[in-house]
């Protein structure tokens, strides 16, 4: 780990803060490393040579504080720590921008591996892959079983009208990125609006629940259990089936080899969408008969996100490998959304 200061992380100031607020926690000079960047909040590992912690802060030069609200992330993780949902233990929240230039929080470092693609899952083998994916579903059930009021999250969101607001929000995001014709996108948006389901009782919703937002234990350290659920920046109180729809979407094959955005579906041993849904229904007792709508909504939301990335790429605002191919993915996501809404989710 480099002793240099990564951008956005002043280790001297962080050390002074920790010594003052958590005396005895740090036992040596701090070193740090950026472990995740991009559009999301920035994540760093920090060590004193013996122990490790994780620091989360907004992107450098962030403008919309509400999109990178450190207080919300810290609050939900702190609230969930006493529940069956595995989350890191929080150390402190700092809203004084003089320390790192933005609000941030510190939490414990949790050992585990995030898996993003089918290729990364493949070396685990079919049995371990299946076990990890079913554990992912079970952890989602645990999250949705949490009573928000009992953990101090009764006012964490506005569940009334949640789906309607979500659909309008992503429609506005689409309008902000329009610079080409996209066949079917308006049809999909309109169809989702016409068939808006009635939401079940609200739950704590993660908002971006997928395999690479959790840490999986090694076979020796917990038999592929979920060690921690991460990246709570989109969490709120809302319709729990939106989390299930997104998870199912990421479990469906894209049919595009070498895609810069991939699902995990092609990994040997990966449960089918029907198995994921049935597992959730059996464990949660929830009515999942309308899950096709939620999965189609997930396809729509991802199409809008990808179109936004493509739009910024055309303006020269995004650099890096794979961004030149993002635009080709958008019609594929639109078609999957339309097909899912028309035909539902086939068994298999």
N, C-alpha and C positions, 0 to 999 in steps of 0.2 A: 504494500500500500504506500503510495507516494506521500511524502511529508509536505508536498506543495499544497497550496490552498486552491481547491477547484473553484471555478467561477461561481459566485453566489454563496460561497461558504467561507466566512472569515473565522478560521479556527481559533485565533487568539481571543476574539470577542466571545465566541461560543464557550471557550474554556472558562473565561471569567464568569460568564452567566451561570454555567453549571456549578462552578465552585461556590458561587453565592447562593444559588437556589437549591442545589442538591449537594451539600458539603459531604465530602468523602466518596462521592460517586466516581470521580475521575482520579486516576493514580499515575499520571504521566502526561507527557506532551501528546497532543492530539494530532492524528493524521486523518486525511479524508479522501474519499474517492466518489465521483459521480457514477452512479450505477444505472440511472435511467434518465432520459431527457425527452426532447421532442415536444409534442403539443401538451402533454400532461404536466402535472406538477413535477418538480425536480426532486429526485431521491438520492441521498448520499449515505454511504456507510462511513462511520467515524469510529476510530479506535484510539485507546490510550496505550496500546501494545499488549494489553491483557484482555480487556472487555471490548465489546462492540455495541454500537447503537446505530439508529437510522434517523436521519434528519429529512423532513419533508418541507418544501417551501414552494411558492408559486414560480412559474417560469421567469427568467430574467426579462425585465422590461414589461411585465404584465400590466394590463390596464383594467380589466374587468375583475375587480376583487371578488364579486359574487361567484365567479366561475372557478375561483381557486381559493375557496374559503377554508383557511386552516382551522378556524374555530369549529366549523361543522365537522370536518374530518376528525379532529381531536375529540370532539364531543361524542360522536357515534362510536368510535373505537373504545373510548373510556367506558361508555355505557354498556357496551356489549362484552366487556372483558369478564364479567361475572356470570355470563350465560354460556350455554354449550357452543356458541359460535367462536371458533378459534381466531383470535385477533392478538396482535402484539400488545404488550403492556405499555401504556404511555408513561413518559418520564416528565415532560413539561410542555406547556404551550407558551410561546412568547409572541406577544402582539406588538412589542416595541420594535419598530422598523429601524432603529438606530443600530441594532445588533447585526443583522444580516441584510438590511435593506428591504425587508418584507417580513410579514408575520411568518412564523414557522412553528413546527413542533418536533419533539424528540421522542422516539419510542425505542423499545428494546429491539435488538437484532434477533431474528428467528431463522434458524437453519432450515433450508428447504430449497426445492427447485421449481421454478416456473416453467411450464411447457407450453409453447406457443403453437407448434405445428404438428402435423401427423408424422413428419420425419423425425422430430425430436422425441415423440412418444414411442416410435417403432422399436428402439433398442430395449425398452422395458419389456417387450413381449406381450402377447395377447392377454394373459391372465392379469398382469400388473396394470396394464392399460385399462382393462375393464374395471378392476378394483378401484383405480383412481377416479375414473369417471363416475362410478356409482357413489363413491364418497363425496364427490362434488355435488351430486344431487342431494344426498343426505344432509350435507351442510347447509344447502339452500333451504331445505325443509326446516332445519333448526333455526335459521335466521327468521323465516316467516312465522315461526311459532312464538317468537319473542313478543311479549306484551309490551308495546311502547310505553304505556303508562307506568308499568312496574320498574322500568329502567331509566325513567326520567326523560323519555323522548316523546311524550304526548303532544308536544308542540313542535315537533321536528319538521313538519311539512303540512301541506293543505291537501288532504286526500280527496275532498269533495271536488268533483270535476277533473280529476287527475288525468284521465285518458284524453279528454277533450283538450286540455291545456297542452299535453304532450304532442298531440297531433298538430295543433295550431303552431306550437313552437317549432317543430321540425319543418312544417310548411313554410314558415318565415325564413328558416335557415336555407331551405331550398331556393327561395326567391332571391336571397342575398348572394347566391352563387351561380345564378343563371347566366350563362354566356353561350349556350348551344341548345339545340333541340334534343330532348331526351324522350324518345317514344315510350309511352306508357306510364311515365312518372306521375303525371297529373291524374290519370285514370286510377292508379293505385292509391294515391292520396284521397281522391274523392270516394273510392270504394270503401276504404278504411273508415272514413267519416260516416258513410251511410250505415255501416254495419257495426258501429261502436257498441261494444258489449257493456253490460252492467257489471261494474266492478264488485268483487267480493269485499269482505271486511278489510280495511287497510292494514298494512304491515310495514315493517322497516324494509325498504327496498334498497338493494345495493346500487342498481342503476347501470352496472357494467359487468355483470356476473358472467365470467368465462374462465377457462382453464388457466390462462396466463396471468390472471389476477389473483391466483392463490399459490401458495408454496406447498409442494408435495414432499412428504417425508421419504427418505430412502427405505428400501425394503428392510434394512437393519434397524432403522430408527422409527418404526411405526407402521410398517407394512402398507406404504402408499396412502397413508391417511393425510388429511388436510391439516397442515401445521399452522397456517395463517391465511386469512382472507385479507387482501390488500386493496389499495386504491378506492377509497370510499368517497371520492370527491363528488360523485353524482348521487349519493345516497339521500333518501328522503322518506317520508311516509306516503305510500301510494298503493297501487294495485300490484300485488305480489306476482301475478302471472306475467307481468312484463319481464321480470327476471327469468322466469321459466322460458318464455318465448325466445329471449336472446340466447339462452343456453342451448335450446333446441336448434336454433338457427346455426350456431357454431358447430353443431353436431351433424349438419347436413353437407354432403359433398358439393363442391362448386363445379367440379368437372373441368377445371382449368389447371393443368400441370404448370409448375413454375410461376404460379400467381404470386404477386407481391403481397397479397392478402389471402390468407388461407384459413380453412377450418380444420378441425382435428379428425373429421369423419373417416378418412381413409386409413387411419392407424389400425393395424391388426388388433382385433379384440374390442374395438370401440363399440359401445352399445348403439343400437339404432335409435333414431328419434322416438319411435314408439316405445322402446324400452325405457328411455329417459323419462318420458311422460308418465308411463305406467308406474315407474319407481316413485316419482314425485307424488302421484295421486295416491298410491298405496300408503306411503309414509305420512303424508300430510292430511289425508282425508278430504282434500279439496276437490271441487268439481272442475275438471280440466277439459270439459267437452268443447270449450271455445278456444282452445290453445292455438288453433290454426290462425285466428285473427292476430294473436300476440306474436306469433312467429312471422307472419306477413308484415306486421308493424316493425319488427326487428330488421327484416330485409330492407324496408323503406328507410328506416333511420340510418342504417349503414350505407345505403345508396346515397343519401343526402350528405353524410359525413365524407364519403369518398369523392363526391362531386365537389365539395368544398376544397378538398385537398387538390383535386385536379385543377380547379379554378385558380388556386394560389400558384400552382405549378405553371399555368399558362401566363401568369403575371411575373414569373421569375422570382417568386417569394419562397419557393420550397426547393431545396437541393438535396441530392442524395440518390442512392441507387433505388430503382423500382418506381420512383414517382412518375416517370414518363409512361408507365403502363397502368397507372391507377385509373385513368379515364376509361380504358377499355373494360374495366370491371363493372362500372356503374350500370350499363344495360343488363349485365348478367344478374346483378342483385335485384333490379327492377323486375325482370322476368320471373325470378324465383318468388318474389313477393306476390306478383299477380297469380302465378300458378298455385301457390299455397293458399291464397284467399279463395280461388275458384274451386280447387279440388280438395282442400284440406290436407292433412298429413297422412300419406299412405302408410299402412302398416308394413313392418319389415324389419 
